[in-house]
Amino acid sequence: MKKILITLLLAFTISGFSQNLESKIPKNATAIVAINGDAIFDLISMTDINNIDFVKQGLQASKQNSITDFGFDLESKAYYFFQTVDV
């Protein structure tokens, strides 16, 4: 019973420290793009992506079997921003 309780507390603690990526975007960003990975993979399967020629070449060069082997969560949201900087 103690092991189950400790496991549950640990799981809630870890989920409480999950990254809030929106807070990492600078306030003065000119453009922000959010891409929902779930929506993309509803349209195309991971097998189809791995079979694209330039993806195959990159996977062979890096000795990986799939894009997911790189450790990215491709089904989560990704944020891209553009920020102008005066030089």
All heavy atoms as an XYZ file, in Angstrom:
680
protein
N       0.829     -1.185      0.000
C       0.000      0.000      0.000
C       0.881      1.260      0.000
O       0.563      2.227     -0.670
C      -0.916     -0.036      1.223
C      -1.859      1.117      1.307
S      -3.025      1.011     -0.058
C      -3.977      2.438      0.220
N       1.977      1.222      0.755
C       2.874      2.379      0.798
C       3.510      2.631     -0.565
O       3.678      3.772     -0.975
C       3.957      2.186      1.855
C       3.471      2.335      3.268
C       4.628      2.216      4.233
C       4.173      2.368      5.659
N       5.284      2.294      6.610
N       3.849      1.544     -1.267
C       4.461      1.694     -2.581
C       3.501      2.356     -3.570
O       3.905      3.186     -4.373
C       4.922      0.347     -3.124
C       6.109     -0.229     -2.404
C       6.518     -1.547     -3.001
C       7.688     -2.140     -2.233
N       8.114     -3.424     -2.783
N       2.249      1.987     -3.510
C       1.243      2.580     -4.402
C       1.074      4.060     -4.085
O       1.035      4.900     -4.986
C      -0.104      1.834     -4.277
C       0.047      0.411     -4.806
C      -1.200      2.568     -5.042
C      -1.155     -0.471     -4.558
N       1.006      4.402     -2.813
C       0.850      5.794     -2.401
C       2.058      6.631     -2.820
O       1.904      7.738     -3.343
C       0.644      5.878     -0.883
C       0.393      7.260     -0.306
C      -0.851      7.877     -0.919
C       0.263      7.187      1.189
N       3.242      6.092     -2.624
C       4.465      6.810     -3.023
C       4.504      6.995     -4.540
O       4.858      8.059     -5.040
C       5.717      6.069     -2.516
C       5.795      6.177     -0.995
C       6.984      6.613     -3.156
C       6.868      5.330     -0.365
N       4.112      5.972     -5.285
C       4.086      6.070     -6.743
C       3.106      7.138     -7.205
O       3.417      7.941     -8.099
C       3.719      4.706     -7.359
O       4.633      3.717     -6.888
C       3.752      4.768     -8.868
N       1.924      7.184     -6.615
C       0.931      8.201     -6.976
C       1.418      9.606     -6.636
O       1.268     10.535     -7.438
C      -0.397      7.921     -6.276
C      -1.189      6.735     -6.810
C      -2.405      6.472     -5.927
C      -1.610      6.974     -8.241
N       2.011      9.768     -5.471
C       2.529     11.083     -5.092
C       3.656     11.522     -6.020
O       3.726     12.692     -6.409
C       3.013     11.060     -3.639
C       1.922     10.994     -2.573
C       2.544     10.814     -1.195
C       1.076     12.241     -2.611
N       4.509     10.598     -6.390
C       5.597     10.916     -7.310
C       5.050     11.313     -8.685
O       5.520     12.276     -9.298
C       6.540      9.721     -7.443
C       7.774      9.920     -8.314
C       8.653     11.027     -7.742
C       8.557      8.633     -8.416
N       4.041     10.603     -9.151
C       3.443     10.919    -10.456
C       2.809     12.311    -10.440
O       2.962     13.087    -11.391
C       2.402      9.868    -10.820
N       2.100     12.663     -9.375
C       1.491     13.984     -9.292
C       2.542     15.082     -9.158
O       2.392     16.171     -9.688
C       0.505     14.055     -8.124
C      -0.778     13.337     -8.387
C      -1.194     12.309     -7.564
C      -1.578     13.673     -9.473
C      -2.373     11.632     -7.798
C      -2.760     13.002     -9.720
C      -3.161     11.979     -8.883
N       3.615     14.794     -8.461
C       4.693     15.773     -8.311
C       5.364     16.042     -9.647
O       5.607     17.193    -10.014
C       5.733     15.269     -7.297
O       5.087     14.992     -6.063
C       6.826     16.291     -7.087
N       5.653     14.998    -10.383
C       6.300     15.153    -11.694
C       5.383     15.898    -12.649
O       5.812     16.781    -13.379
C       6.721     13.788    -12.256
C       7.859     13.224    -11.415
C       7.139     13.897    -13.719
C       8.223     11.803    -11.740
N       4.096     15.582    -12.653
C       3.172     16.266    -13.565
C       3.013     17.728    -13.186
O       2.725     18.561    -14.032
C       1.817     15.564    -13.587
O       1.172     15.711    -12.335
N       3.216     18.062    -11.935
C       3.132     19.451    -11.504
C       4.289     20.296    -11.995
O       4.199     21.510    -12.089
N       5.414     19.660    -12.337
C       6.585     20.368    -12.829
C       6.730     20.296    -14.348
O       7.778     20.582    -14.879
C       7.862     19.809    -12.184
C       7.971     20.121    -10.739
C       7.907     19.110     -9.800
C       8.124     21.425    -10.305
C       8.013     19.389     -8.448
C       8.228     21.714     -8.959
C       8.168     20.688     -8.031
N       5.658     19.907    -15.043
C       5.758     19.818    -16.496
C       5.985     21.198    -17.089
O       5.615     22.212    -16.510
C       4.494     19.196    -17.080
O       3.386     20.027    -16.810
N       6.605     21.226    -18.255
C       6.975     22.493    -18.855
C       5.762     23.240    -19.384
O       4.898     22.664    -20.022
C       7.951     22.270    -20.000
C       9.314     21.911    -19.561
C      10.271     21.835    -20.740
O       9.848     21.693    -21.869
N      11.545     21.932    -20.446
N       5.753     24.520    -19.132
C       4.775     25.418    -19.708
C       5.512     26.194    -20.794
O       6.128     27.217    -20.530
C       4.207     26.342    -18.636
C       3.174     27.277    -19.188
O       2.781     27.169    -20.346
N       2.728     28.203    -18.364
N       5.477     25.682    -22.015
C       6.287     26.252    -23.087
C       5.827     27.640    -23.496
O       6.620     28.417    -24.025
C       6.283     25.313    -24.294
C       6.939     23.961    -24.048
C       6.817     23.081    -25.281
C       8.387     24.130    -23.664
N       4.569     27.974    -23.259
C       4.090     29.312    -23.603
C       4.839     30.388    -22.826
O       5.041     31.486    -23.319
C       2.582     29.448    -23.338
C       1.719     28.617    -24.259
C       1.393     27.259    -23.666
O       1.954     26.896    -22.610
O       0.592     26.542    -24.277
N       5.274     30.071    -21.635
C       5.985     31.058    -20.820
C       7.403     31.314    -21.336
O       8.024     32.308    -20.968
C       6.041     30.600    -19.365
O       6.844     29.442    -19.246
N       7.921     30.448    -22.199
C       9.273     30.605    -22.747
C       9.308     31.541    -23.961
O      10.365     31.955    -24.392
C       9.837     29.250    -23.169
C       9.799     28.209    -22.083
C      11.006     28.257    -21.246
C      10.975     27.070    -20.288
N      11.540     27.367    -19.032
N       8.138     31.872    -24.521
C       8.078     32.734    -25.703
C       8.277     34.179    -25.260
O       7.599     34.652    -24.354
C       6.728     32.571    -26.424
C       6.558     31.129    -26.883
C       6.622     33.529    -27.603
C       5.182     30.808    -27.426
N       9.197     34.914    -25.894
C       9.443     36.304    -25.496
C       8.218     37.190    -25.738
O       7.444     36.964    -26.666
C      10.594     36.752    -26.395
C      11.117     35.535    -27.046
C      10.093     34.479    -26.953
N       8.072     38.184    -24.896
C       6.925     39.093    -25.005
C       6.976     39.928    -26.282
O       5.955     40.339    -26.802
C       6.879     40.027    -23.792
C       6.755     39.286    -22.485
C       5.354     39.363    -21.971
C       5.287     38.795    -20.578
N       4.730     37.481    -20.524
N       8.179     40.191    -26.796
C       8.298     41.033    -27.980
C       8.457     40.214    -29.267
O       8.998     40.703    -30.250
C       9.466     42.007    -27.825
C      10.791     41.302    -27.617
O      10.838     40.101    -27.386
N      11.873     42.056    -27.697
N       7.962     38.979    -29.293
C       8.023     38.156    -30.494
C       7.104     38.750    -31.558
O       5.987     39.151    -31.270
C       7.612     36.726    -30.181
N       7.601     38.817    -32.784
C       6.835     39.394    -33.879
C       5.766     38.441    -34.379
O       4.647     38.851    -34.667
C       7.778     39.753    -35.043
O       8.821     40.590    -34.530
C       7.055     40.463    -36.135
N       6.099     37.169    -34.491
C       5.150     36.163    -34.972
C       5.317     34.889    -34.151
O       6.424     34.522    -33.773
C       5.393     35.870    -36.441
N       4.198     34.238    -33.874
C       4.215     32.992    -33.112
C       3.367     31.968    -33.857
O       2.262     32.272    -34.293
C       3.644     33.184    -31.693
C       4.448     34.243    -30.945
C       3.621     31.871    -30.934
C       3.812     34.683    -29.650
N       3.892     30.760    -34.006
C       3.167     29.673    -34.656
C       3.104     28.516    -33.669
O       4.118     28.121    -33.104
C       3.877     29.224    -35.951
C       3.183     28.031    -36.568
C       3.978     30.363    -36.941
N       1.914     27.983    -33.461
C       1.731     26.798    -32.621
C       1.255     25.662    -33.510
O       0.304     25.821    -34.273
C       0.712     27.066    -31.525
N       1.936     24.534    -33.445
C       1.584     23.374    -34.256
C       1.162     22.248    -33.321
O       1.908     21.866    -32.429
C       2.771     22.936    -35.133
C       3.145     24.059    -36.091
C       2.434     21.660    -35.889
C       4.373     23.792    -36.895
N      -0.044     21.737    -33.546
C      -0.567     20.647    -32.742
C      -0.198     19.331    -33.414
O      -0.715     19.002    -34.477
C      -2.083     20.795    -32.598
C      -2.655     19.829    -31.608
O      -1.948     18.995    -31.055
N      -3.944     19.922    -31.370
N       0.697     18.590    -32.808
C       1.178     17.341    -33.387
C       0.093     16.301    -33.571
O       0.113     15.542    -34.540
N      -0.881     16.246    -32.655
C      -1.974     15.286    -32.793
C      -2.725     15.493    -34.096
O      -3.077     14.531    -34.784
C      -2.954     15.409    -31.625
C      -2.449     14.731    -30.374
O      -1.579     13.852    -30.497
O      -2.925     15.070    -29.283
N      -2.982     16.743    -34.456
C      -3.734     17.039    -35.677
C      -2.947     16.644    -36.922
O      -3.524     16.173    -37.903
C      -4.088     18.523    -35.721
N      -1.644     16.816    -36.893
C      -0.815     16.452    -38.046
C      -0.814     14.949    -38.251
O      -0.958     14.454    -39.371
C       0.623     16.976    -37.874
C       0.616     18.492    -37.973
C       1.559     16.369    -38.910
C       1.935     19.137    -37.674
N      -0.679     14.188    -37.170
C      -0.592     12.742    -37.311
C      -1.947     12.088    -37.492
O      -2.031     10.879    -37.699
C       0.196     12.139    -36.153
C       1.642     12.521    -36.212
C       2.206     13.331    -35.252
C       2.437     12.102    -37.256
C       3.530     13.709    -35.323
C       3.767     12.471    -37.352
C       4.310     13.274    -36.377
N      -3.028     12.870    -37.434
C      -4.326     12.368    -37.870
C      -4.382     12.351    -39.397
O      -5.130     11.586    -39.989
C      -5.468     13.237    -37.335
C      -5.727     12.992    -35.859
O      -5.257     11.961    -35.338
O      -6.392     13.831    -35.235
N      -3.590     13.211    -40.042
C      -3.594     13.328    -41.500
C      -2.585     12.402    -42.179
O      -2.807     11.952    -43.294
C      -3.285     14.779    -41.897
C      -4.235     15.840    -41.345
C      -3.720     17.232    -41.678
C      -5.628     15.635    -41.915
N      -1.454     12.146    -41.534
C      -0.403     11.312    -42.121
C       0.170     10.418    -41.021
O       0.357     10.859    -39.887
C       0.699     12.171    -42.781
C       1.715     11.314    -43.514
C       1.360     13.085    -41.792
C       2.655     12.103    -44.396
N       0.438      9.181    -41.374
C       0.949      8.253    -40.362
C       2.465      8.389    -40.227
O       3.146      8.883    -41.125
C       0.585      6.812    -40.734
O       1.338      6.400    -41.857
N       2.977      7.923    -39.120
C       4.412      7.966    -38.877
C       5.150      7.077    -39.883
O       6.251      7.403    -40.321
C       4.714      7.517    -37.442
C       6.151      7.682    -37.055
S       6.765      9.368    -37.183
C       5.794     10.170    -35.937
N       4.546      5.990    -40.300
C       5.151      5.115    -41.300
C       5.325      5.851    -42.625
O       6.368      5.724    -43.275
C       4.274      3.865    -41.516
O       4.041      3.248    -40.257
C       4.944      2.870    -42.446
N       4.315      6.625    -43.015
C       4.416      7.400    -44.256
C       5.534      8.434    -44.163
O       6.264      8.659    -45.129
C       3.091      8.096    -44.578
C       1.993      7.112    -44.945
O       2.318      5.971    -45.340
O       0.807      7.485    -44.840
N       5.670      9.070    -43.021
C       6.725     10.074    -42.839
C       8.097      9.406    -42.910
O       9.011      9.918    -43.547
C       6.544     10.829    -41.515
C       5.280     11.683    -41.578
C       7.759     11.690    -41.199
C       4.907     12.343    -40.286
N       8.242      8.259    -42.272
C       9.527      7.556    -42.286
C       9.899      7.061    -43.677
O      11.059      6.791    -43.946
C       9.509      6.385    -41.307
C       9.547      6.840    -39.873
O      10.085      7.886    -39.550
N       8.955      6.048    -38.999
N       8.918      6.931    -44.586
C       9.179      6.453    -45.940
C       9.473      7.576    -46.933
O       9.731      7.289    -48.110
C       8.009      5.605    -46.447
C       7.954      4.261    -45.753
O       8.966      3.725    -45.350
N       6.764      3.723    -45.609
N       9.464      8.826    -46.517
C       9.834      9.934    -47.386
C      11.338      9.851    -47.631
O      12.116      9.580    -46.714
C       9.438     11.287    -46.744
C       7.921     11.358    -46.557
C       9.925     12.454    -47.582
C       7.453     12.560    -45.750
N      11.753     10.085    -48.891
C      13.153      9.861    -49.283
C      14.166     10.593    -48.405
O      15.108      9.987    -47.902
C      13.367     10.266    -50.747
C      12.740      9.271    -51.709
O      12.578      8.098    -51.306
O      12.414      9.665    -52.840
N      13.987     11.921    -48.191
C      14.998     12.645    -47.411
C      14.959     12.259    -45.936
O      15.982     12.326    -45.261
C      14.880     14.173    -47.605
C      13.687     14.811    -46.965
C      13.750     15.278    -45.668
C      12.513     14.981    -47.680
C      12.663     15.882    -45.083
C      11.419     15.591    -47.103
C      11.485     16.040    -45.798
N      13.809     11.797    -45.447
C      13.737     11.317    -44.062
C      14.483      9.994    -43.951
O      15.241      9.775    -43.002
C      12.272     11.180    -43.596
C      12.198     10.553    -42.221
C      11.569     12.531    -43.599
N      14.306      9.120    -44.951
C      15.029      7.839    -44.961
C      16.539      8.064    -44.948
O      17.266      7.409    -44.214
C      14.668      7.030    -46.212
C      13.410      6.251    -46.130
C      13.279      5.434    -47.414
C      11.988      4.683    -47.465
N      11.834      3.941    -48.723
N      16.988      9.007    -45.777
C      18.428      9.282    -45.843
C      18.950      9.810    -44.510
O      20.021      9.423    -44.048
C      18.713     10.286    -46.953
C      18.470      9.741    -48.333
C      18.576     10.805    -49.409
O      18.826     11.965    -49.122
N      18.380     10.411    -50.663
N      18.177     10.693    -43.867
C      18.590     11.222    -42.571
C      18.613     10.152    -41.496
O      19.507     10.117    -40.650
N      17.627      9.252    -41.543
C      17.582      8.172    -40.563
C      18.749      7.206    -40.758
O      19.350      6.739    -39.792
C      16.253      7.424    -40.658
C      15.014      8.197    -40.193
C      13.748      7.398    -40.517
C      15.085      8.518    -38.724
N      19.087      6.914    -42.012
C      20.222      6.025    -42.273
C      21.533      6.668    -41.834
O      22.392      5.997    -41.267
C      20.282      5.676    -43.759
C      19.184      4.734    -44.193
C      19.167      4.513    -45.700
O      19.892      5.160    -46.439
N      18.300      3.612    -46.142
N      21.660      7.976    -42.062
C      22.891      8.670    -41.679
C      23.055      8.711    -40.167
O      24.166      8.647    -39.645
C      22.891     10.090    -42.249
N      21.936      8.818    -39.442
C      22.009      8.893    -37.981
C      21.845      7.530    -37.314
O      21.837      7.425    -36.099
C      20.932      9.840    -37.462
O      19.649      9.333    -37.765
N      21.667      6.487    -38.144
C      21.518      5.110    -37.656
C      20.320      4.960    -36.721
O      20.377      4.270    -35.704
C      22.803      4.624    -36.990
C      23.970      4.608    -37.952
C      25.234      4.144    -37.310
C      26.327      4.164    -38.369
N      27.642      4.198    -37.839
N      19.213      5.620    -37.073
C      17.958      5.505    -36.336
C      16.950      4.760    -37.203
O      17.065      4.739    -38.423
C      17.404      6.893    -35.973
C      18.316      7.732    -35.110
C      18.458      7.185    -33.716
O      17.551      6.576    -33.178
N      19.611      7.400    -33.114
N      15.931      4.169    -36.573
C      14.907      3.436    -37.315
C      13.683      4.289    -37.616
O      12.952      4.021    -38.560
C      14.464      2.202    -36.530
C      15.593      1.218    -36.356
O      16.408      1.041    -37.247
N      15.647      0.578    -35.204
N      13.450      5.305    -36.794
C      12.257      6.118    -36.934
C      12.531      7.508    -36.373
O      13.461      7.701    -35.593
C      11.097      5.476    -36.169
O       9.973      6.311    -36.155
N      11.693      8.460    -36.762
C      11.822      9.824    -36.235
C      11.597      9.830    -34.730
O      12.226     10.595    -33.999
C      10.825     10.758    -36.941
C      11.226     10.927    -38.396
C      10.753     12.112    -36.267
C      10.278     11.769    -39.197
N      10.740      8.945    -34.255
C      10.448      8.906    -32.817
C      11.649      8.462    -31.987
O      11.685      8.691    -30.788
C       9.255      7.978    -32.532
O       9.533      6.683    -33.072
C       7.983      8.518    -33.159
N      12.645      7.831    -32.624
C      13.847      7.394    -31.899
C      14.715      8.559    -31.433
O      15.620      8.374    -30.628
C      14.693      6.458    -32.765
C      14.007      5.130    -33.021
O      13.076      4.799    -32.278
O      14.406      4.432    -33.976
N      14.451      9.762    -31.942
C      15.223     10.929    -31.532
C      14.785     11.457    -30.169
O      15.439     12.319    -29.602
C      15.124     12.039    -32.579
C      15.893     11.729    -33.830
C      15.238     11.338    -34.971
C      17.277     11.805    -33.852
C      15.943     11.042    -36.131
C      17.988     11.510    -34.996
C      17.316     11.127    -36.144
N      13.661     10.963    -29.635
C      13.234     11.333    -28.295
C      12.285     12.509    -28.220
O      11.991     12.998    -27.136
N      11.782     12.986    -29.346
C      10.828     14.082    -29.331
C       9.413     13.531    -29.227
O       9.090     12.503    -29.822
C      10.928     14.922    -30.613
C      12.247     15.613    -30.771
C      13.150     15.201    -31.726
C      12.588     16.679    -29.959
C      14.365     15.823    -31.879
C      13.803     17.314    -30.091
C      14.690     16.888    -31.058
N       8.560     14.232    -28.484
C       7.152     13.865    -28.417
C       6.449     14.564    -29.576
O       6.095     15.736    -29.488
C       6.543     14.287    -27.082
C       5.111     13.837    -26.925
O       4.616     13.077    -27.792
O       4.471     14.237    -25.947
N       6.265     13.853    -30.660
C       5.731     14.451    -31.874
C       4.228     14.688    -31.813
O       3.668     15.297    -32.709
C       6.080     13.576    -33.075
C       7.573     13.394    -33.320
C       7.806     12.400    -34.439
C       8.215     14.725    -33.641
N       3.563     14.198    -30.776
C       2.128     14.392    -30.664
C       1.774     15.542    -29.724
O       0.616     15.784    -29.445
C       1.464     13.101    -30.214
C       1.600     11.998    -31.261
C       0.938     10.702    -30.866
O       0.432     10.608    -29.725
O       0.931      9.784    -31.687
N       2.760     16.262    -29.253
C       2.491     17.411    -28.388
C       2.517     18.690    -29.215
O       2.745     18.662    -30.414
C       3.530     17.476    -27.273
O       4.804     17.706    -27.838
N       2.288     19.818    -28.567
C       2.320     21.100    -29.264
C       3.761     21.571    -29.420
O       4.587     21.367    -28.545
C       1.548     22.160    -28.488
C       0.076     22.121    -28.725
C      -0.576     23.364    -28.156
C      -2.035     23.371    -28.511
N      -2.699     24.550    -27.982
N       4.021     22.206    -30.544
C       5.329     22.806    -30.795
C       5.110     24.286    -31.085
O       4.137     24.658    -31.740
C       6.003     22.130    -31.979
N       5.998     25.121    -30.573
C       5.881     26.560    -30.752
C       7.113     27.083    -31.472
O       8.228     26.713    -31.151
C       5.754     27.268    -29.398
C       4.501     26.902    -28.656
C       4.504     25.894    -27.703
C       3.313     27.566    -28.901
C       3.364     25.544    -27.028
C       2.166     27.224    -28.226
C       2.193     26.216    -27.294
O       1.052     25.880    -26.626
N       6.873     27.932    -32.455
C       7.949     28.606    -33.180
C       7.664     30.084    -33.115
O       6.524     30.512    -33.268
C       7.999     28.153    -34.641
C       8.239     26.668    -34.768
C       7.170     25.777    -34.888
C       9.520     26.152    -34.733
C       7.385     24.420    -34.983
C       9.740     24.792    -34.817
C       8.665     23.938    -34.955
O       8.888     22.595    -35.034
N       8.697     30.876    -32.866
C       8.481     32.317    -32.817
C       9.579     33.034    -33.581
O      10.666     32.508    -33.779
C       8.399     32.829    -31.372
C       9.662     32.682    -30.578
C      10.643     33.659    -30.606
C       9.858     31.556    -29.796
C      11.803     33.524    -29.863
C      11.020     31.417    -29.055
C      11.989     32.394    -29.100
N       9.228     34.221    -34.051
C      10.157     35.081    -34.770
C      10.320     36.357    -33.969
O       9.339     36.960    -33.571
C       9.633     35.395    -36.171
C      10.477     36.369    -36.932
C      11.701     35.988    -37.452
C      10.044     37.666    -37.106
C      12.474     36.885    -38.136
C      10.833     38.576    -37.791
C      12.048     38.184    -38.306
N      11.538     36.727    -33.743
C      11.818     37.917    -32.945
C      12.826     38.771    -33.704
O      13.895     38.299    -34.095
C      12.384     37.489    -31.593
C      12.652     38.607    -30.651
C      13.172     38.065    -29.310
O      13.532     36.907    -29.199
N      13.187     38.910    -28.321
N      12.477     40.024    -33.944
C      13.415     40.928    -34.625
C      14.354     41.529    -33.597
O      13.963     41.848    -32.474
C      12.665     42.051    -35.356
O      11.844     42.752    -34.433
C      11.796     41.489    -36.460
N      15.619     41.666    -34.007
C      16.630     42.217    -33.123
C      17.366     43.317    -33.907
O      17.826     43.084    -35.016
C      17.626     41.124    -32.687
C      18.715     41.716    -31.801
C      16.918     39.997    -31.980
N      17.437     44.481    -33.326
C      18.184     45.578    -33.956
C      19.671     45.338    -33.762
O      20.127     45.017    -32.674
C      17.801     46.926    -33.350
C      16.373     47.311    -33.658
O      15.840     46.795    -34.667
O      15.790     48.117    -32.918
N      20.413     45.531    -34.827
C      21.869     45.313    -34.751
C      22.581     46.633    -34.785
O      22.256     47.566    -35.383
C      22.344     44.412    -35.913
C      23.837     44.219    -35.841
C      21.626     43.097    -35.851
